[in-house]
Structure formats: structure tokens, C-alpha cells
Amino acid sequence: MSNKLSKEKIAYFKERLLQMKQENEKSIEANEGSGPNDAAQELTDFANHPADMGTEQFEQEKEAGFTLIHKENLQEITDALERIENGTYGISEKSGKTIPEERLEAIPTARNLVEEEN
């Protein structure tokens, strides 16, 4: 059952992955662009209420978490683009079977068949 993707489909997924890459890079830039001291500096202009400081710390940690997620996504996208370049995109890394197009539509960075995950 060699149901390999056509060149047109590969080009389509490559374009989608490049778009996803750009979006993730913008998100990382936006999150890293506002340093943790920016908002903390604003707070020093006012009385430092412990609740304000706790809220600020929470926001900083949340932003750091989002940045980490975007960086992980970016790595998955980069890996998928490498698989396109070396001709293994759409082929399960575990079994070597073709990954269904529907799965790639839902998750363009998929490495394996659904039943092979975990």
C-alpha cells in the first residue's frame, strides 16, 4: 500500500509548514521582546502591593511557558521541513508506513501513525 504523497501535496504541506514556522517565530519574538523587567518597572512607579507582584510573576511565568511551547513547535516544524527535503515526509518513523493525508492535514508535523503514538 504505497500511497505516497504527490509532489503537489508535498509542496502544499511545505507551504503550510513554512507559514506555521513564520507564525511561531513571530510569537517567540513578541514574547521575548517584552522583557520581564518591563512590567516590573511599571510596578515600581506605584506602591508595590504583594498581589501586584504575584500577578506580575504569574504573567512572566505564563509568557515563558508560551515561549517554550512555541520553540518546541518550531523544532517540530523544522524537523518536518527536513523530512520533506530528505524525502521521508509522510512516512512513519516507527513503521515506515504511509501517514494518511487526513492526519497530515490535522497535524502537518506528524511523525507517526495515530496508533503508533505513545
Buried (B, 14 or more C-beta within 10 A) or exposed (E): EEEEBEEEBBEBBBEBBEEBBEBBBEBBEEBEEEEBEEBBEEBEEEEEEEEBEEEBEEEBEEBEEBBEBBBEBBEBBBBBBEBBEEEEBBBBBEEEBBBBBEBBEEEBBBBBBEEEEE
